Amino acid sequence: MKKRGPKFRKALDIAPEYAQALYCWAALEGDERNIVMQGNLLKRYLRLRPDQATAFDQLGHVLEGEHRESEAVVAWRRAIALNPQYSEATYSIARALRRTDSG
C-alpha cells in the first residue's frame, strides 16, 4: 500500500476532482485497516459525489469503527435516503440503535 498512496496523491494533484481515484484509494486504505485515512478519503469523495449511497454506507462503518456511532447513523440514514432499498444500511442502523438503547 505504501507505493500506491503517492501515486493517488499525484493523480489528485493533477486532477483534484477525480472522484474515482479518491474512492479507490479509500478502498485500499480500508484493506490496510487504516480507517482514519479511509474515512477522510470517503468524506472527500462524498463532497464530489454526494449521491453515492454505497460510499455513505462505507463511511458509516468507518465511523462506527472509530466509536462515533451517532455520526455513523447519520451516514447510514443518508445512504437510505439515497436508496430506500439499501438493506445493508438499514440493518446497520438497526444494529447501532439496538446497542444504544440497551446501553
PASEBA-1860 file (N, C-alpha, C; in nm, 3 decimals):
! residues 103
1> MKKRGPKF> 0.083/-0.120/0.000/0.000/0.000/0.000/0.086/0.124/0.000 ~ 0.200/0.120/0.062/0.285/0.239/0.072/0.316/0.295/-0.066 ~ 0.326/0.208/-0.167/0.359/0.253/-0.302/0.242/0.323/-0.371 ~ 0.119/0.287/-0.332/0.002/0.341/-0.402/-0.037/0.480/-0.357 ~ -0.019/0.510/-0.228/-0.058/0.641/-0.176/0.000/0.756/-0.254 ~ 0.132/0.757/-0.277/0.190/0.867/-0.354/0.136/0.875/-0.497 ~ 0.105/0.760/-0.556/0.050/0.761/-0.693/-0.088/0.825/-0.695 ~ -0.171/0.791/-0.597/-0.303/0.853/-0.590/-0.290/1.002/-0.561
9> RKALDIAP> -0.198/1.038/-0.470/-0.176/1.180/-0.440/-0.138/1.257/-0.566 ~ -0.048/1.199/-0.644/-0.003/1.265/-0.767/-0.120/1.279/-0.865 ~ -0.198/1.174/-0.880/-0.314/1.181/-0.969/-0.410/1.290/-0.925 ~ -0.430/1.302/-0.792/-0.522/1.403/-0.741/-0.462/1.543/-0.746 ~ -0.330/1.554/-0.744/-0.267/1.685/-0.766/-0.294/1.732/-0.907 ~ -0.290/1.640/-1.001/-0.314/1.673/-1.142/-0.462/1.699/-1.167 ~ -0.548/1.615/-1.108/-0.693/1.625/-1.129/-0.765/1.614/-0.995 ~ -0.773/1.724/-0.918/-0.831/1.719/-0.784/-0.978/1.674/-0.780
17> EYAQALYC> -1.048/1.683/-0.890/-1.188/1.644/-0.895/-1.206/1.498/-0.940 ~ -1.098/1.423/-0.945/-1.102/1.283/-0.990/-1.155/1.196/-0.877 ~ -1.287/1.193/-0.865/-1.353/1.127/-0.754/-1.322/0.978/-0.748 ~ -1.314/0.913/-0.862/-1.290/0.769/-0.862/-1.155/0.734/-0.799 ~ -1.055/0.821/-0.816/-0.926/0.797/-0.752/-0.940/0.801/-0.600 ~ -1.019/0.894/-0.550/-1.043/0.901/-0.405/-1.112/0.775/-0.355 ~ -1.211/0.728/-0.430/-1.286/0.611/-0.389/-1.197/0.486/-0.387 ~ -1.118/0.469/-0.491/-1.028/0.353/-0.497/-0.922/0.359/-0.387
25> WAALEGDE> -0.868/0.476/-0.366/-0.768/0.494/-0.261/-0.829/0.463/-0.124 ~ -0.952/0.508/-0.102/-1.021/0.479/0.024/-1.037/0.329/0.042 ~ -1.072/0.260/-0.063/-1.088/0.114/-0.055/-0.956/0.047/-0.018 ~ -0.849/0.092/-0.078/-0.718/0.035/-0.046/-0.678/0.063/0.098 ~ -0.707/0.183/0.145/-0.678/0.216/0.285/-0.760/0.128/0.378 ~ -0.884/0.101/0.340/-0.968/0.012/0.419/-0.911/-0.128/0.424 ~ -0.860/-0.175/0.310/-0.797/-0.308/0.306/-0.677/-0.314/0.399 ~ -0.609/-0.201/0.415/-0.493/-0.195/0.503/-0.531/-0.163/0.648
33> RNIVMQGN> -0.661/-0.152/0.674/-0.714/-0.123/0.807/-0.675/0.016/0.858 ~ -0.651/0.107/0.768/-0.622/0.246/0.804/-0.753/0.323/0.796 ~ -0.836/0.306/0.901/-0.972/0.360/0.892/-0.978/0.512/0.899 ~ -0.883/0.574/0.963/-0.884/0.720/0.969/-0.863/0.777/0.829 ~ -0.762/0.726/0.759/-0.736/0.772/0.623/-0.851/0.735/0.530 ~ -0.905/0.614/0.547/-1.019/0.571/0.466/-1.136/0.667/0.485 ~ -1.164/0.701/0.609/-1.275/0.793/0.637/-1.253/0.930/0.576 ~ -1.132/0.982/0.587/-1.102/1.113/0.527/-1.119/1.110/0.376
41> LLKRYLRL> -1.074/1.004/0.313/-1.087/0.992/0.168/-1.232/0.978/0.126 ~ -1.309/0.899/0.202/-1.451/0.885/0.169/-1.524/1.019/0.184 ~ -1.489/1.097/0.285/-1.552/1.229/0.302/-1.520/1.319/0.183 ~ -1.395/1.316/0.138/-1.357/1.396/0.021/-1.433/1.349/-0.103 ~ -1.445/1.217/-0.117/-1.519/1.159/-0.230/-1.665/1.204/-0.226 ~ -1.726/1.199/-0.109/-1.867/1.233/-0.098/-1.894/1.382/-0.120 ~ -1.794/1.466/-0.098/-1.811/1.608/-0.133/-1.824/1.623/-0.284 ~ -1.757/1.535/-0.358/-1.764/1.539/-0.505/-1.883/1.460/-0.558
49> RPDQATAF> -1.920/1.354/-0.490/-2.027/1.265/-0.534/-2.127/1.241/-0.420 ~ -2.204/1.341/-0.384/-2.294/1.328/-0.269/-2.414/1.236/-0.293 ~ -2.422/1.176/-0.410/-2.535/1.089/-0.444/-2.499/0.940/-0.436 ~ -2.389/0.907/-0.374/-2.340/0.769/-0.370/-2.374/0.700/-0.238 ~ -2.484/0.626/-0.238/-2.530/0.558/-0.117/-2.426/0.460/-0.064 ~ -2.359/0.389/-0.152/-2.260/0.291/-0.109/-2.148/0.356/-0.029 ~ -2.103/0.472/-0.074/-1.996/0.542/-0.003/-2.043/0.591/0.134 ~ -2.168/0.635/0.144/-2.220/0.674/0.275/-2.228/0.553/0.369
57> DQLGHVLE> -2.265/0.437/0.314/-2.268/0.316/0.395/-2.127/0.282/0.445 ~ -2.031/0.289/0.356/-1.892/0.261/0.394/-1.843/0.360/0.499 ~ -1.876/0.486/0.480/-1.837/0.587/0.578/-1.900/0.556/0.714 ~ -2.024/0.511/0.714/-2.089/0.472/0.838/-2.011/0.365/0.911 ~ -1.963/0.266/0.838/-1.885/0.159/0.900/-1.751/0.211/0.954 ~ -1.690/0.303/0.880/-1.565/0.363/0.928/-1.590/0.439/1.058 ~ -1.695/0.520/1.060/-1.727/0.597/1.180/-1.762/0.506/1.297 ~ -1.832/0.398/1.268/-1.863/0.300/1.373/-1.734/0.241/1.430
65> GEHRESEA> -1.638/0.213/1.341/-1.510/0.159/1.385/-1.431/0.257/1.470 ~ -1.460/0.386/1.454/-1.396/0.490/1.535/-1.479/0.522/1.660 ~ -1.581/0.443/1.685/-1.671/0.461/1.801/-1.745/0.594/1.794 ~ -1.781/0.632/1.673/-1.858/0.756/1.651/-1.996/0.715/1.597 ~ -2.069/0.642/1.682/-2.193/0.578/1.641/-2.299/0.676/1.591 ~ -2.314/0.789/1.659/-2.418/0.883/1.615/-2.388/0.937/1.476 ~ -2.261/0.961/1.446/-2.224/1.006/1.312/-2.242/0.893/1.210 ~ -2.215/0.771/1.254/-2.235/0.655/1.165/-2.382/0.644/1.126
73> VVAWRRAI> -2.470/0.661/1.224/-2.614/0.653/1.197/-2.654/0.761/1.097 ~ -2.598/0.880/1.109/-2.628/0.987/1.013/-2.586/0.945/0.873 ~ -2.469/0.886/0.860/-2.420/0.842/0.728/-2.511/0.733/0.672 ~ -2.550/0.637/0.756/-2.638/0.530/0.708/-2.775/0.583/0.670 ~ -2.824/0.681/0.745/-2.954/0.741/0.708/-2.945/0.811/0.573 ~ -2.832/0.873/0.548/-2.812/0.939/0.418/-2.810/0.834/0.306 ~ -2.746/0.721/0.333/-2.744/0.613/0.233/-2.885/0.565/0.203 ~ -2.967/0.551/0.307/-3.104/0.504/0.288/-3.189/0.611/0.218
81> ALNPQYSE> -3.164/0.738/0.248/-3.237/0.845/0.180/-3.208/0.841/0.029 ~ -3.085/0.809/-0.005/-3.047/0.800/-0.146/-3.099/0.672/-0.212 ~ -3.106/0.565/-0.133/-3.152/0.436/-0.185/-3.236/0.368/-0.077 ~ -3.366/0.389/-0.078/-3.453/0.333/0.026/-3.448/0.180/0.034 ~ -3.401/0.114/-0.069/-3.392/-0.033/-0.070/-3.258/-0.084/-0.017 ~ -3.177/0.005/0.037/-3.042/-0.030/0.081/-3.050/-0.108/0.213 ~ -3.063/-0.239/0.203/-3.086/-0.322/0.322/-2.965/-0.326/0.416 ~ -2.844/-0.319/0.362/-2.726/-0.323/0.448/-2.722/-0.202/0.541
89> ATYSIARA> -2.753/-0.084/0.488/-2.753/0.037/0.570/-2.866/0.031/0.672 ~ -2.981/-0.021/0.631/-3.094/-0.034/0.724/-3.057/-0.127/0.839 ~ -2.994/-0.238/0.807/-2.950/-0.332/0.910/-2.848/-0.267/1.003 ~ -2.755/-0.191/0.948/-2.652/-0.125/1.029/-2.714/-0.026/1.127 ~ -2.813/0.050/1.080/-2.881/0.144/1.170/-2.953/0.069/1.281 ~ -3.024/-0.035/1.245/-3.099/-0.112/1.345/-3.004/-0.168/1.450 ~ -2.892/-0.220/1.407/-2.793/-0.277/1.499/-2.737/-0.169/1.591 ~ -2.703/-0.053/1.534/-2.647/0.058/1.614/-2.749/0.109/1.714
97> LRRTDSG> -2.872/0.124/1.672/-2.976/0.175/1.763/-3.006/0.073/1.872 ~ -3.001/-0.054/1.841/-3.024/-0.157/1.943/-2.914/-0.149/2.050 ~ -2.790/-0.130/2.008/-2.681/-0.117/2.105/-2.699/0.008/2.190 ~ -2.741/0.118/2.129/-2.760/0.243/2.201/-2.873/0.229/2.303 ~ -2.983/0.166/2.262/-3.097/0.150/2.352/-3.067/0.057/2.468 ~ -2.984/-0.044/2.444/-2.956/-0.141/2.551/-2.840/-0.096/2.640 ~ -2.767/0.008/2.596/-2.650/0.051/2.672/-2.681/0.154/2.768
END
